[in-house]
Amino acid sequence: MNTGRTAGFFTFGVPPDRYQLPHPELGLPVILLVRRVLLRAFHLLREQGFQLCTADEDDITAALRSVIENNLRQSGIVAGFSRRTYEPVIRQGQWENYSGTVLTKTPDLCFKLRQDEGEPRPVIPEFDALFIECKPVDAAHPSGGKYCDDGLIRFVRGDYAWAMQEGMMLAYARDGRTITDHLIPAMREKLRAVSLATDRFPEPCPAPAAAGCTRAEAVHASRHRRCFSWRDEKGPATDITIYHLWHECS
């Protein structure tokens, strides 16, 4: 066995004939629920006086996770999100990449739905989740360099969400940065469009506006090819849809 397959044999603990790749889609309703949870968490942070305009990436992400886990998941105040429906939200947990050659990939947040014990899914449970990468986007952190080349690329090359059909990018946007004026032009740059293997540039999702929300853009989705093969002879990786959530943190 090669290194990747050996690592997979011990790590997965799931016989190859018991799981499928890619995992079933989470679907837009799950994405929009997570968005409502994040919007509520940002709102609570502002109420508590948290300085989103000056805090760094790790501080914001840690504060979001704390509010989500200690308040929102416990209280069930966001309909559909509770201890009964979701497992504890993980911040910077460690997962393998697609080949098992790197064991310490650390997406910023991970939302995992609880499964009905009577209806097992044909998946690798450890990797069946919505993985989120968070990035500040401002004058010091450009949309191209940090958000795309150091964030979005991780979904494309199989570092994060390699078993899934969806992933999420969460931007802490400042200095008037927007998806239309800053992200899309950065993604359309020739070399970056190639490196991100972009099949579809970000487009707004058909979703209702979040009530009372003036600090977040509409959810956008982009589509990317993945040019690696799965282990256990599961074939070439399918495309991945990335949902972009940009929240004003000025």
LOPA-359219 format. One record per residue (C-alpha): residue number from 1; x, y, z. Coordinates in pm, whole numbers, plus 32768, in hexadecimal, padded with zeros to 4 digits. Layout:
% residues N
  num    px    py    pz
  NUM     X     Y     Z
...
This chain:
% residues 250
  num    px    py    pz
    1  8000  8000  8000
    2  8070  8166  7FC9
    3  8074  8264  80E1
    4  7F24  82FD  8089
    5  7E6C  81B0  807B
    6  7F0E  8137  81BE
    7  7EA7  8277  826F
    8  7D49  8251  81E1
    9  7D30  80E8  8254
   10  7D6D  8141  83BF
   11  7CC1  8294  83C5
   12  7B7C  8255  8311
   13  7B14  811B  83C9
   14  7A04  80F5  82C0
   15  7A19  7FDA  81BF
   16  7A28  8067  805C
   17  78E1  7FBD  7FFD
   18  782A  806C  811A
   19  785B  81D4  80AC
   20  7829  829E  7F70
   21  78DC  83CA  7EDF
   22  7881  84DB  7EC3
   23  77A7  84EB  7FF7
   24  763C  8552  7FB5
   25  7602  86C8  7F8B
   26  75AD  878C  80C2
   27  74CF  886D  7FF1
   28  7480  89E1  7FF2
   29  7392  89CB  811F
   30  74B5  895A  81FA
   31  7593  8A6F  8171
   32  7489  8B76  81B8
   33  7451  8AF0  8318
   34  75C4  8B0B  8364
   35  75BA  8C6A  82D7
   36  749D  8CC5  83C6
   37  756A  8C38  84E6
   38  7699  8D07  8482
   39  75CC  8E44  8456
   40  7533  8E15  85AE
   41  768C  8DDC  8644
   42  7713  8F1B  85A6
   43  75E4  8FD7  862D
   44  7621  8F56  878F
   45  7792  8FB0  877C
   46  7737  9115  8722
   47  763E  9123  8841
   48  7756  90B3  892A
   49  783A  91C8  88AC
   50  792C  90E6  87F5
   51  7A05  91BC  8710
   52  79DF  9114  85BF
   53  7A85  923C  8516
   54  7BD5  9209  85C3
   55  7BDD  909B  862C
   56  7CBB  8FAE  8568
   57  7C48  8E75  84B4
   58  7C85  8D7F  85CF
   59  7BDC  8E5B  86D2
   60  7AA2  8E82  85FD
   61  7A90  8D12  85A7
   62  7AC1  8CAA  8712
   63  79B5  8D9F  8785
   64  78C2  8D23  867C
   65  78F8  8BBB  86DE
   66  78C9  8C0D  884E
   67  777C  8CBB  8813
   68  7704  8BB0  8724
   69  7759  8A92  880B
   70  770F  8B26  8962
   71  75DB  8BED  8905
   72  7538  8B94  87BC
   73  7560  8A1C  87B0
   74  7501  89FC  891C
   75  73D0  8ADC  890C
   76  7346  8A76  87BB
   77  72E9  8BE4  8782
   78  7335  8BBB  860E
   79  722A  8AD0  8590
   80  72C2  898B  8513
   81  740E  89B8  85C9
   82  7428  890F  871C
   83  74D5  87FA  87DD
   84  73DB  8707  8749
   85  7428  875C  85DF
   86  759C  87BB  85E2
   87  76D2  8738  868A
   88  77BB  882B  8740
   89  7853  8927  8652
   90  79CA  88F1  862B
   91  7ACC  8A03  8600
   92  7C19  89AC  855D
   93  7BF3  8837  8587
   94  7CEE  875A  84D6
   95  7C8F  8688  83A7
   96  7D49  85C6  829A
   97  7D63  864A  813A
   98  7CD7  8575  801E
   99  7E10  849D  8000
  100  7E52  8469  8171
  101  7FB2  84F3  8143
  102  7F6A  8623  8220
  103  7EB7  85E2  8369
  104  7E9A  8742  83F4
  105  7DBD  880E  830D
  106  7CFC  8908  83E4
  107  7BC3  89AA  834F
  108  7B4D  8AC9  8426
  109  79F0  8A47  8474
  110  793A  88FF  8443
  111  77C0  88C9  8457
  112  7751  875D  8465
  113  75E6  86F3  8463
  114  757D  85E1  8554
  115  7516  84A7  849E
  116  73E3  83D5  84E2
  117  7466  8295  8582
  118  735F  81D0  84C4
  119  73CF  8255  8371
  120  7548  822D  8346
  121  75DB  82F2  8225
  122  76D0  824E  8132
  123  77E3  8343  8193
  124  7924  8364  8259
  125  788A  840A  838F
  126  79C7  84C6  83EF
  127  79CD  8581  82A5
  128  7855  85B6  827A
  129  7822  8724  82D7
  130  7818  888C  8261
  131  797D  890D  8274
  132  79AF  8A86  8285
  133  7AE7  8B53  8246
  134  7AE4  8CB6  82D4
  135  7BB1  8DD7  824B
  136  7BC3  8F4E  8286
  137  7BA0  9018  8146
  138  7C1C  917E  8158
  139  7D38  925D  80E7
  140  7E37  9183  8199
  141  7D98  903A  812F
  142  7D3D  9045  7FBC
  143  7C2D  8F6F  7F26
  144  7D21  8EC4  7E40
  145  7E4F  8E7C  7F17
  146  7DB6  8E1D  8066
  147  7C50  8DBB  801A
  148  7C8F  8D00  7ED5
  149  7DFA  8C90  7ED1
  150  7E0E  8C3C  8043
  151  7CA4  8BDA  8086
  152  7BC3  8B73  7F68
  153  7CDC  8AAA  7EC5
  154  7CD6  89B6  7FEA
  155  7B83  8932  7F81
  156  7BF2  890E  7E18
  157  7D31  8849  7E5E
  158  7C8D  875C  7F56
  159  7D08  87E2  80A4
  160  7BA6  8824  8122
  161  7A53  8789  80DA
  162  7AEB  8695  7FE4
  163  79D6  8595  801E
  164  78C4  869B  8002
  165  781E  8751  7EE3
  166  780F  889F  7F9A
  167  78EA  8980  806B
  168  78CE  8AE2  80F1
  169  79A6  8C1B  80FA
  170  7953  8D20  8203
  171  79E6  8E7A  81CD
  172  7A14  8F80  82DC
  173  79F3  90A1  81E8
  174  7A72  9200  822E
  175  7ACC  9339  816C
  176  799E  9316  8088
  177  7A0A  91C7  7FF6
  178  78F4  9110  7F3C
  179  78CD  8FD0  7E77
  180  7870  9084  7D35
  181  797C  9190  7D3D
  182  7A9B  90D1  7DD8
  183  7A73  8F56  7DE8
  184  79F4  8F13  7C87
  185  7AFD  8FEE  7BDD
  186  7C0B  8F3F  7CA9
  187  7B85  8DE9  7C4A
  188  7B74  8E4B  7AD9
  189  7CE6  8E98  7AC7
  190  7D70  8D9E  79CC
  191  7E69  8CE2  7AA3
  192  7D7D  8CD5  7BCC
  193  7C5A  8C5A  7AFC
  194  7D3B  8B3A  7A93
  195  7DC4  8AEC  7BEE
  196  7C64  8AEC  7C82
  197  7BE3  8A1C  7B5C
  198  7AAF  8AFA  7B55
  199  798B  8A7C  7A87
  200  7893  8B7E  7B09
  201  78E8  8CC9  7BAB
  202  7823  8D39  7CDE
  203  76B1  8D71  7C9C
  204  759F  8DCE  7D96
  205  74D9  8CA6  7E17
  206  735D  8CA4  7DF5
  207  7319  8CE0  7F63
  208  7243  8DD1  802E
  209  72F3  8EF9  80CB
  210  7344  8ED2  823B
  211  724B  8F9F  8301
  212  72DE  90DD  8390
  213  743C  9090  830F
  214  74F2  91B7  8276
  215  7657  9147  82B8
  216  766B  900C  81E5
  217  7661  8FD9  806F
  218  7583  8EDA  7FC8
  219  760F  8D7B  7FC2
  220  76D9  8D40  7E85
  221  774A  8BF0  7DF9
  222  786C  8B95  7D16
  223  78C4  8A46  7C77
  224  7A1E  89AC  7C5D
  225  7AB9  8876  7BC4
  226  7B8D  8796  7CA1
  227  7CAD  86E7  7BF4
  228  7D03  85D0  7CE7
  229  7C8B  846B  7D11
  230  7BED  83D6  7E46
  231  7C7F  82B1  7F01
  232  7BF3  8150  7EFF
  233  7BC2  8164  7D87
  234  7A9B  8250  7DAE
  235  7AF5  8308  7C70
  236  7B46  8474  7C1A
  237  7AC5  857D  7D09
  238  798C  8630  7C98
  239  795F  87AA  7C85
  240  7921  886F  7DC3
  241  7832  8991  7E00
  242  78B8  8AA0  7EE6
  243  77C4  8B86  7F95
  244  7848  8CE3  7FDD
  245  77C5  8DA1  810D
  246  784D  8F01  812F
  247  77FF  8FB7  8271
  248  7854  9124  82AD
  249  793C  9143  83D8
  250  798F  92B7  83BC
